[in-house]
Amino acid sequence: MTLRLHYAPDNASLCVRLALEELGLDYRTVLVDRRIRAQRAPADLALNPHGLIPVLETEEGPIFETAAILLWLADRHRDRVALLPAPEAPNRGRALAWLFWMSNTLHPASRIMFYGDAHVAPAHVAALQEATARRIDAMLDRLEAASPELGDWLGGHGPSALDCYLGPMLRWCALYPEGDTGWFDLGTRPRLRALLARFEARACVAAAIAAEGLGEAPFTAPRLPQPPEGSAT
């Protein structure tokens, strides 16, 4: 069957779109309209009971969770492009550790930063965001320091599942909370900025720009999206 990506513009599904484009796979997209919370509609909950985006429909059934989809794609389609080290490769564990760090540590912290009012009462949002900004800064400082040990699996000259995940997350740090983004400064992390610049030149990013209205430099000079369909928020 043709793969079907359930997506919303400039959401976590962007990470999966980038990987699908890198692999050159035939896929279709299904818009999930966040303005009406379509991700919580019965049809969508039947695919992902957690009511979140993305979902990738495959011949084996639906897969949810961004890192799980990226790992499935990387392993299932190694014959096309290597998005992660092979299972027997010595650097496989290190790459997976950082992939799941993005999924389990950086991504949840970012969601707290962007959607503070979903976690605490309005009077406490500012304090939560201030503390979370410090946490994310420390996380990114560790990634900046560790990036050389990942070699081409982060910011190299070839495709990488880590790039597909990290690029959008750093983009969102520069854009949100909307109107209050002074907490994030990519310029203080030259290695991360350089790897985003290399990734931004890839054909998969050009395809995502066209599909989701991300602007000319979506990772190094991001602006709010202007998608041809749907809404990012």
N, C-alpha and C positions, 0 to 999 in steps of 0.2 A: 504494500500500500504506500501511497505518498504520505510522507510525514506531514503532520498538521501542528503548527505552533500557535497555541492560544496566547495572545499577546495584548499588551497595551503599549502605546508609544512611550519610549524612554523609561520603561520599567525594567524589572529584572529579566524579563523576556528578551531585552536587548542583548544580554550576554549570550543567550542561546542563539539568537539570530546571527550574531557575529560568528559563532562556531559553525553554524549551518552553512554560512557563506564561505568560510574558510575551507570547509570540506567539499564544497561544490555540489551539495545534495539537492535533489528535487524536493521542495517542500511548499506547503501552502500555509497562509496565515489566517487565523480566525480572530477577529477583533473582539476583545473583551472591553465593554464600555464601562469604565470606572465611574463615569458621572452618574450612572444608575446602579452602581455596585453590582454589575452583572456577574462578577466573580463569585457572588453569593447566591446566584440563581440556581434552581435545582439541577439544570442541565450541566452547569459548571461544577457544582458540588459532586455530581456523579463522577467527574473526572478527577477532581482534587477535593477531598472532603474538608480540607483546611481553608478553602475559599481564597486561595492566593494565586498569583500569576508568577511564573509561567506554568503551562502544561504542554508537554509534547506527546501527541498521539502517535504511537508506533504500531508496527505489526504485532508487538507483544503486549499491547495495551498502553494506557496513559502513564506517563512518568511525570512526577512533579518534583520540586526542589531543584534549584538552579545547579548546584554542584553535582547532584545525582545525574541530571540530564547531560551536563558537560562530560562527566566521566563515562556515561553510557555511549555518548557519541564518539568520544575519543577511542574507546576500546573497540566498539563495533565497526568503526570505519578507519582503522589504522592502515588499511590497504590504500586509502586515498591520501590522507595527510596525517602526520603524527602531531596531535595536539598535546599529548602527554608522553612521557617516557614509556617504553614497553614494559609489560609486567615483570620481565626478568631483568630490566635495566637497573644498574646500581643507584641511579639517582631518582628512581621511581618513588620511593618512600618520601624523599624530601619534597618532590613536586606535589605529591598528594597531601602532605602535611600543610603546605602553604595554601593549596586549593581549599582544604577544609577549614583552615584558619580564616580565609576570606568568608566562607559560608557561615561558620559557627561563631566567629568573634567579630570581625570587622563589619559584616553586613548587619547583624542584629544591633550593634552599637549605632550604626548609621541610621537605622530605622528609628531608634530612640531619639536621636538628634533631630531628625526631620519631623517626627510625629510625637513630640513630647506630650501633647495634650491627650494622647491615647493611653498614656501611662500614669500620669499624675494629675491632680487637680490643677486648674488654671493658675492658681497662686504659686505653684511650685515648678511650673514649666521652665522658667528662666534659670533657676538653680540647677534643675536637671540637665538642661542643655549646656550650661557652663561646665558642669562636672563631666558630661559626656564628651564635650569638645576636648577636654584635657586627656581623656582616655584615648580618643581617636588619634590625637596628636602623638601620644606615646606609641600607639600601635604602628602608625605610619613611620615614625622614626626607626622602629625596629625593622620594618620592612625595607626602608631605605638602606640600613646597614647590612641587611641579609641578602639584598638583591643580587650581588655578584655571585653568591654561591649557587644560585639557580641557573646561571649561565643562559643558554638560549631559551630556557623554559619561562623566562620572564624578561620581556623587552628585548628579545633577540631579533635576529633577522628573518626568522621563520615564524609560522603560526604557533599559537600556544593557547591552551584553555585558560591559563592563568591571566594572560593578557585580556582575553575575552571577558573575564570576570572583573579584573581590577580596573580596566579602563572606564566602564560605566560607573563604578562606585566612586572613583575619584572625580569624575564629572559631576556626580550628584553632590559631592562635598562642596564643590565650587558654586553650586546653584541653590542649595537649600540649607536651612530654612529660607524661603524666598524673602529677600529684603534684609537678611541678617546673616551674611556669609563671611563677615570679617574674621571669623574664627579659623578659616582655612586658608593656607598660603602654600600652593604647590611650589612656588619659587624657592622655598627653603629646603626643598628636597630635590637636588639637581639630578640624581640618578632616576628617580621616579618620573620627573618631567621629561628626561631624555627618552626613557622607554615609551612614554605615552606619545611622544613625537614620532618615534619609529613606527609604533602601532598605527597611528593616525594615517600614515601613508599607505596602508594596506588596502587592497581592493575590497575586502569585507567591510571596512569602515565606510568607503564610498557608497556601497550598497545600502548600508544602514542609514546613512545620511539621507539618501534619496527616499527611503521607505518611511522614515520616521521624522523627517524635518529637523535634523539635529544641528544644522549650521555647518559652516565650512571647516571649522577646527573644533570638533565636539569634545576633545579631551584636553587640549592645551589652551584653548580660549573658548570655553563653553558659553553658550547662551541658552535661554529657555527654548524648548522645542516648539516648532510650528508644524505639527504633524498633518499630513493630508487627510487623515481620518482619526477619530477617537481623541482621547485626552490623556495627558500624562498624569493628571491628578484627579 
